[in-house]
Structures are given as structure tokens and as C-alpha cells.
Amino acid sequence: MITSEAAELERRRRLSEWLDCARCRLPHGEYDVFVQILRDVLAAAQAGTFSEQHLQSIAAVLRHAHFPEGDQRRSEWMQGFCDSLPAGCRQLWCSLARDERLGGGELTAQAADAAATHSSGPAEGRARSPARGPTASASSTRPREP
């Protein structure tokens, strides 16, 4: 059916844009941690061991995204990731994306463990990457620091 095919192409386009934004807004190295956690989540889902902790780990890493526009804009952006999740996870994800208790860039214990496992150094002390891309504010567009 052409309608479902078109809808899938649109979903993939939105996800690609969302991932481009994540790459630009996450601190140096955190995008790689995010991608590795996504791979782990996919493997857990295929093995039937997927849990809420997997979504919490993703949310904790995404809370490190640099949003000079403020926490509300970060929360809205995080909710945009909902499109790429299975329907059964979407309500929980939206709740996690709005949960201010995870705010301020603090990692949950599970996400800290995942980040330590998948990154070359601690999440603390990393320089924030400046925002770039079509969703970045004009005042925050500067080249990514090495």
C-alpha cells in the first residue's frame, strides 16, 4: 500500500533529521555513547530482555544535549524521538522525556554504567559541543570544537 510506504519514508526522514540534531547537540563523544546504547537496546529487544532501564539510559544520555533555548526545548526535542520507538514504549518515553527529576544532565546509575562501558572517558568534564544544524538557534551556531 502506497500510503503506509509513504508514511514509513516520512518517519525515516524525521528520524534522520532528529539524529542529525542529536549529533550536533550532544557533547563530544556522547553521540557515540548514545548510538552504542541504541545498539544494546535493539539487541535486548530482539532477545526479549528489553526493559524500562534501557529507555532510562537513553533519556539520561540525551539530557546532556546542549540546548541554549532551555530545558523545555530539550524536553520537546527528546519527545520527538518517540516516533522511532515501538508503540508499546511511546507513553513511557514521553513520560521520561518530560521527567525533570532526570534533568540537569545527571545520569542515572544505569546510564552512567552504560556510558562508562561504551565511552573512552567519563561523561563529566567533557566540553559541550556547540549546537549546529537546522534546529539550532542562530546565536549558538559555531564550529564544533575538536
Buried (B, 14 or more C-beta within 10 A) or exposed (E): EEEEEEEEEEEEEEBEBBBBBBBBBBBBBBBBBBBBBBEBBEEBBEEEEBEEBBBBBBBBBBBBBBBBBEEEBBBBBBBBBBBBBEEEBBEBBBEBBBBEEBEEBEBBEBBBEBBEEBBEEEBEEBEBBBBBEEBBEEEBEEEEEE
